[in-house]
């Protein structure tokens, strides 16, 4: 299970269906990715990451640690992405 993905989605106050719709993928596909029942393609990783304001490569890291202060983590991610533009 990708607990980190669940935590980030919930911190954004999104349901699986809302996130899937924003990412342009089926809710069942997203659900299986989140629960670890299905691997994620690069294309879907990019779509989901865009909705959550994350780097898409996070889906392919072996160990993902979600900070206790999720809002600070997400703000730092957003700031980092803005600087890169």
Beta strands, then each sheet from edge to edge (+ up, - down):
end
